[in-house]
Every structure is written in structure tokens, then in C-alpha cells.
Amino acid sequence: MEKEKIGIPKALLFYQYGELWIRFFEKLGFDLIISPNTNLEILENGKKYTDDEACLSLKIYMGHVFYLLDKCDYLLVPRIACLKPHEKLCTNFSALYDLVRNTFDKKIIHYNIDVDKKEDEFYAFVTMGLELGCRYRKVVQAYRQAKEEEKMIFERRVTKQQVELASSKKIQILLAGHPYHLHDELIGKTLERLLKKEDVDILYSDLYLGKYLEKEVKQISKKNYWTYNREIMGSIAHYQDNVDGILLVSSFPCGPDSLCNEMITRTVTKPIITIVVDEATTDTGLSTRIESFIDILKERREKNEERSH
């Protein structure tokens, strides 16, 4: 009997939870179909199913959903509203399920996380596994094993970045933003390629353990309640003294980012440049800004080295 296929859009929360999703469903015995890296065709298809006012990342997400429609039995579309008490996520994450359900005629697998309503991640995954017809013990075991593997992979990546940070002599740039900005092919990967042309080392804000998040985030904002933006702020505070500059990336027109990025640029003393990407952004325009920013950082380093001698 052929296994049922679960389609996972490679966009938005995939870049935070993809490792967990993949391992969880594989341990339960499902086949997975993951959409490819974002390309212009995916973006154009996504634009057909979103309002003009939607942010670029949501348009990309809907394009990935469209790609998967005829390739899987179910789509994974989580609904996440609240991960920590009295904090919130962008409303897109709590609206994704309804948006996809009302746009496309496709079976959906979903789970809800709303800590303020006592719905945490463990409860969400167990509920989802049971709805898929799996036994409770198998679901619990799959979740716990997947969670442990996810943790180990993440910690290895953080350690690798820290080692590279300590050993590098090049200009070091912290690429800061949401994981779905930093690692998307059309957004972060474009910036990554342009930065590497300038022969600099890149650190990523999502590779941050957050052991002292509450203390570090207060260096930038004491009242911000957007969970993912708080993590970006904490990472910037954590890394800023060890890098030459910060490139802060967003997609247009993200509401939480527009507020939180302003807090960051007003507070952080390290050289920082903000890049807001939309579907009309070109490599040429980005390249010019990045080249100028790197030139400034190199000049600053040279002057600092002269003063130290």
C-alpha cells in the first residue's frame, strides 16, 4: 500500500521548524514532498493568490502551496498564535490555515499553538499525530526523538558559527532577520551571494541559543512583545560587539518589522544597514548598497588598526 504524502511548503516557518517536521513525519511513516527553493515562477504564482498588500514572504508561501497542490495528499499548514505567555506572532501565522483552506481545495494537516490558551507544542504535535491515525505512544516517541534531533542539529550549527567567528580575520557581517528572510533563495540567498563577492564572513542571527535572551533583548527594547522580533533583537545584542557591521533584512511591508527595525537602528551603535526587499528589488540595486556598506566597514577597521598601533 502506497504511503500517504504530506506536502511541506519551503517557506515561512519551514526555516524554523523544518527539521522537526521532517523527522516527526518520517518517524510516523509518512512520505514527504517538500517544495523546491523559491524561484520567480513560485513568486508569480503566489502573487495570484494574495492581495497586493500582503508581504513578500506571504506571497512566496502561497506560491509554494500552489506548487504542492497536485503532488501530495495533504498540506501541512500550522496555526501558531502565541509561543510564550503574553507574547504574539505576526497575525499571518495564525491566519495561514484559514487563508490556505479558503483559497485552495486541498486536504490540510494542521496543529495549533497558543500558549495563552494552554496549547503548547507537545500538545499540538500529539493531537496532530492522533488525527493522522497514529497510536499515542508512537506519536509521543516520534515527537520527543524529533525534538532531540532538532536540538542537536541546531546546537551544532551555532557552535560552528561561533568557531568561525573566533577564527576569522575578514570583515564580519551579521545578517539579521527572520529565518524565512535569511535563507529564502530570492531574499537572503541573494544577499548572501552579494556579500560573498565582497570577501566577507557572514553570521546569521537565527543561529543564536538565546540563553540570556531576556537580558540581551532589553538592550534594544524593554516592551516589545513580538516573539520572533525579540529573538532578532537578542541575537543582535549578543553578536554586535564581535562583528564589523549588521545587515538587517525584511520583506515589504512587514508590520512588526517596520516597528522593531526602527528600534534596532536607533539603539544599536554598530554600523547597520536595513534592506527591505519586495518583488521589484533588483540585484543591481542591492549590490550597490552592499558594496558601499562594506567599503565603509573596511575603512573603519583600517582607521581603528592605525589608532591601535
Phi, psi and omega per residue, in radians:
M1 nan 2.263 -3.096
E2 -1.222 2.380 3.124
K3 -1.206 2.580 3.049
E4 -1.281 2.498 -3.081
K5 -1.810 2.283 3.081
I6 -1.860 2.181 3.127
G7 -1.616 2.302 -3.136
I8 -2.109 1.995 3.091
P9 -1.175 2.257 -3.133
K10 -1.498 1.231 -3.089
A11 -2.820 2.942 3.120
L12 0.810 -2.042 -2.972
L13 -1.225 -0.166 3.095
F14 -0.961 -0.656 -3.053
Y15 -1.339 -0.116 3.006
Q16 -1.878 -0.577 -3.009
Y17 -2.119 0.091 -3.078
G18 -1.005 -0.778 -3.140
E19 -1.057 -0.728 3.139
L20 -1.153 -0.821 -3.135
W21 -1.022 -0.866 -3.065
I22 -1.043 -0.843 -3.101
R23 -1.185 -0.662 -3.139
F24 -1.094 -0.890 -3.079
F25 -1.233 -0.614 3.107
E26 -1.140 -0.670 3.127
K27 -1.188 -0.439 3.087
L28 -1.498 -0.108 3.036
G29 1.655 0.282 3.136
F30 -1.648 2.612 2.974
D31 -1.488 2.561 -3.105
L32 -2.082 2.448 3.001
I33 -2.085 1.980 3.140
I34 -1.842 2.273 -3.140
S35 -1.120 2.756 -3.079
P36 -1.326 3.119 3.033
N37 -1.006 2.586 -3.134
T38 -1.028 2.376 3.029
N39 -2.362 3.101 -3.064
L40 -1.133 -0.582 3.121
E41 -1.141 -0.750 3.102
I42 -1.075 -0.763 3.118
L43 -1.082 -0.787 -3.119
E44 -1.107 -0.688 3.093
N45 -1.157 -0.678 3.121
G46 -1.124 -0.626 3.136
K47 -1.121 -0.480 -3.139
K48 -1.213 -0.389 -3.044
Y49 -1.998 0.312 3.089
T50 -2.360 2.738 3.050
D51 -1.235 2.751 3.107
D52 -1.049 -0.522 -3.087
E53 -1.353 -0.183 -3.132
A54 -1.135 2.591 3.130
C55 -1.238 2.768 -3.106
L56 -0.992 -0.690 -3.102
S57 -1.136 -0.622 3.106
L58 -1.229 -0.675 3.073
K59 -1.064 -0.743 3.098
I60 -1.081 -0.758 -3.131
Y61 -1.030 -0.813 -3.122
M62 -1.136 -0.511 3.050
G63 -1.171 -0.658 3.090
H64 -1.184 -0.688 3.086
V65 -1.058 -0.813 3.141
F66 -1.024 -0.713 3.137
Y67 -1.030 -0.623 -3.019
L68 -1.495 -0.228 -2.942
L69 -0.899 -0.795 -3.070
D70 -1.712 0.228 -3.047
K71 -2.025 -0.029 -3.070
C72 -2.547 2.924 3.090
D73 -1.543 -0.601 -3.133
Y74 -2.368 2.655 2.983
L75 -1.866 2.383 3.023
L76 -1.543 2.041 3.132
V77 -2.384 1.600 -3.124
P78 -1.282 2.771 3.023
R79 -2.098 1.963 -3.091
I80 -2.160 2.059 -3.102
A81 -1.893 -0.668 -3.004
C82 -2.622 2.135 -3.140
L83 -1.792 -0.394 3.131
K84 -2.386 2.595 -3.110
P85 -0.948 2.277 3.051
H86 1.177 0.303 3.019
E87 -2.054 2.834 -3.089
K88 -2.344 2.801 2.968
L89 -1.886 2.862 3.021
C90 -0.912 2.436 -3.088
T91 -1.047 -0.343 3.082
N92 -1.001 -0.636 -3.060
F93 -1.287 -0.468 3.058
S94 -1.537 -0.233 -3.116
A95 -1.768 -0.169 -3.047
L96 -0.952 -0.813 -3.094
Y97 -1.009 -0.870 -3.126
D98 -1.143 -0.649 3.135
L99 -1.103 -0.839 -3.118
V100 -1.195 -0.755 -3.110
R101 -1.076 -0.679 -3.100
N102 -1.486 -0.123 -3.131
T103 -1.793 -0.661 -3.048
F104 -2.149 2.555 3.084
D105 -1.607 1.487 -3.074
K106 -2.609 2.484 3.067
K107 -1.157 2.402 -3.066
I108 -2.142 2.373 2.922
I109 -1.784 2.279 -3.132
H110 -2.527 2.885 2.997
Y111 -2.464 2.720 -3.133
N112 -1.952 2.350 2.964
I113 -2.197 2.071 3.078
D114 -2.624 1.599 -3.042
V115 -1.050 -0.591 3.115
D116 -1.106 -0.363 3.095
K117 -1.873 0.335 3.089
K118 1.170 0.425 3.093
E119 -1.891 1.620 -3.110
D120 -1.645 -3.100 -3.035
E121 -1.157 -0.737 3.133
F122 -1.033 -0.850 3.131
Y123 -1.055 -0.711 -3.104
A124 -1.118 -0.787 -3.098
F125 -1.236 -0.679 3.114
V126 -1.118 -0.762 3.117
T127 -1.058 -0.757 3.140
M128 -1.124 -0.759 3.135
G129 -1.090 -0.687 3.113
L130 -1.163 -0.674 3.115
E131 -1.156 -0.399 3.085
L132 -1.451 -0.027 3.086
G133 1.601 0.217 -3.132
C134 -1.566 2.705 3.140
R135 -1.294 2.597 -3.065
Y136 -0.980 -0.861 -3.092
R137 -1.070 -0.703 3.133
K138 -1.158 -0.681 3.135
V139 -1.136 -0.813 3.140
V140 -1.071 -0.769 3.129
Q141 -1.112 -0.752 3.135
A142 -1.080 -0.761 -3.131
Y143 -1.124 -0.827 -3.083
R144 -1.140 -0.700 3.103
Q145 -1.174 -0.745 3.130
A146 -1.112 -0.690 -3.138
K147 -1.141 -0.722 3.123
E148 -1.156 -0.725 3.120
E149 -1.150 -0.711 3.089
E150 -1.026 -0.786 -3.136
K151 -1.066 -0.783 -3.120
M152 -1.112 -0.745 3.133
I153 -1.104 -0.780 -3.126
F154 -1.110 -0.783 -3.118
E155 -1.126 -0.622 3.075
R156 -1.114 -0.701 -3.139
R157 -1.166 -0.703 3.108
V158 -1.119 -0.786 3.128
T159 -1.063 -0.746 3.123
K160 -1.050 -0.744 3.130
Q161 -1.143 -0.700 -3.140
Q162 -1.135 -0.685 3.099
V163 -1.119 -0.768 3.126
E164 -1.131 -0.645 3.109
L165 -1.080 -0.761 -3.081
A166 -1.221 -0.520 -3.033
S167 -1.692 -0.194 -3.019
S168 -1.383 2.526 3.050
K169 -1.963 -0.069 -3.114
K170 -1.414 2.988 2.952
I171 -1.054 2.322 -3.099
Q172 -2.009 2.236 -3.117
I173 -2.023 2.272 2.992
L174 -1.570 1.982 3.070
L175 -1.527 1.864 -2.963
A176 -1.957 2.396 3.119
G177 2.794 -3.075 3.088
H178 -1.205 2.543 3.126
P179 -0.935 -0.609 -3.134
Y180 -1.296 -0.167 2.934
H181 -1.585 -0.828 -3.024
L182 -1.110 -0.606 -2.973
H183 -1.959 0.026 3.075
D184 -1.278 2.469 -3.043
E185 -1.077 -0.652 -3.087
L186 -1.527 -0.276 -3.093
I187 -1.896 -1.444 -3.050
G188 -1.155 -0.669 -3.112
K189 -1.164 -0.534 3.047
T190 -1.126 -0.815 3.107
L191 -1.104 -0.687 3.127
E192 -1.050 -0.786 3.135
R193 -1.112 -0.697 -3.141
L194 -1.194 -0.644 3.109
L195 -1.183 -0.704 -3.124
K196 -1.156 -0.478 3.050
K197 -1.111 -0.458 3.136
E198 -1.539 0.084 3.087
D199 1.024 0.904 3.074
V200 -2.087 2.817 3.047
D201 -1.661 2.492 -3.062
I202 -2.008 2.298 2.970
L203 -1.937 2.707 -3.064
Y204 -2.087 2.294 -3.048
S205 -1.160 -0.426 -3.125
D206 -1.354 -0.205 3.039
L207 -1.555 1.312 -2.989
Y208 -2.573 2.120 -3.062
L209 -1.291 -0.485 3.090
G210 1.220 0.495 -3.138
K211 -1.071 -0.582 -3.121
Y212 -2.064 0.644 -3.048
L213 -0.952 -0.858 -3.048
E214 -1.052 -0.664 3.115
K215 -1.288 -0.755 -3.055
E216 -1.244 -0.683 -3.101
V217 -1.157 -0.493 -3.130
K218 -1.233 -0.227 3.031
Q219 -1.174 -0.353 -3.103
I220 -1.987 -0.772 -3.100
S221 -2.612 2.316 -3.135
K222 -1.683 -0.233 -3.000
K223 -2.154 -0.083 -3.105
N224 -1.099 2.313 -3.096
Y225 -2.041 0.208 3.077
W226 -1.482 1.933 -2.979
T227 -0.960 -0.915 -3.064
Y228 -1.175 -0.590 3.085
N229 -1.231 -0.591 3.054
R230 -1.077 -0.679 3.122
E231 -1.142 -0.673 3.083
I232 -1.110 -0.799 3.133
M233 -1.066 -0.763 3.130
G234 -1.082 -0.702 3.133
S235 -1.158 -0.722 3.112
I236 -1.090 -0.793 3.102
A237 -1.070 -0.636 -3.113
H238 -1.197 -0.728 -3.010
Y239 -1.700 -0.271 -2.893
Q240 -1.045 -0.577 -3.110
D241 -1.327 -0.163 -3.079
N242 -1.932 0.069 3.130
V243 -2.149 2.857 3.126
D244 -1.454 -0.572 -3.113
G245 -2.801 2.948 -3.084
I246 -2.210 2.282 3.023
L247 -1.921 1.956 -3.082
L248 -1.728 2.092 -3.015
V249 -2.052 2.401 3.095
S250 -2.441 2.897 2.988
S251 -1.927 2.508 -3.090
F252 -1.427 2.432 -0.110
P253 -1.923 1.411 -3.079
C254 -1.196 2.121 -3.111
G255 -1.159 -0.990 3.122
P256 -0.996 -0.706 3.138
D257 -1.111 -0.682 -3.098
S258 -1.047 -0.608 3.102
L259 -1.392 -0.866 -3.021
C260 -1.245 -0.611 3.100
N261 -1.112 -0.598 3.087
E262 -1.131 -0.719 3.077
M263 -1.042 -0.746 -3.098
I264 -1.133 -0.875 -3.069
T265 -1.169 -0.466 3.118
R266 -1.408 -0.378 -3.010
T267 -1.801 -0.714 -3.048
V268 -1.286 2.306 -3.118
T269 -1.576 -0.306 3.103
K270 -1.177 2.512 3.078
P271 -0.912 2.294 -3.051
I272 -2.491 2.482 3.071
I273 -2.255 2.377 3.132
T274 -1.840 2.244 3.103
I275 -2.109 2.089 3.116
V276 -1.882 2.064 -3.025
V277 -1.778 2.387 2.964
D278 -2.326 -3.073 -3.040
E279 -1.199 -0.222 -3.141
A280 -1.679 -0.057 -3.111
T281 -1.172 2.393 -3.120
T282 -1.989 2.688 3.091
D283 -1.068 -0.612 -3.102
T284 -1.097 -0.805 3.131
G285 -1.130 -0.710 3.115
L286 -1.152 -0.740 -3.098
S287 -1.046 -0.747 -3.130
T288 -1.078 -0.782 -3.133
R289 -1.158 -0.734 -3.114
I290 -1.175 -0.752 3.119
E291 -1.024 -0.778 -3.137
S292 -1.117 -0.721 -3.131
F293 -1.119 -0.771 3.139
I294 -1.144 -0.677 3.085
D295 -1.031 -0.730 3.114
I296 -1.102 -0.754 -3.133
L297 -1.138 -0.706 3.122
K298 -1.114 -0.717 3.131
E299 -1.143 -0.713 3.100
R300 -1.080 -0.739 -3.137
R301 -1.135 -0.733 3.132
E302 -1.068 -0.737 3.132
K303 -1.162 -0.680 3.120
N304 -1.145 -0.671 3.109
E305 -1.172 -0.638 3.106
E306 -1.135 -0.685 -3.129
R307 -1.186 -0.547 -3.080
S308 -1.351 -0.243 -3.118
H309 -1.641 nan nan
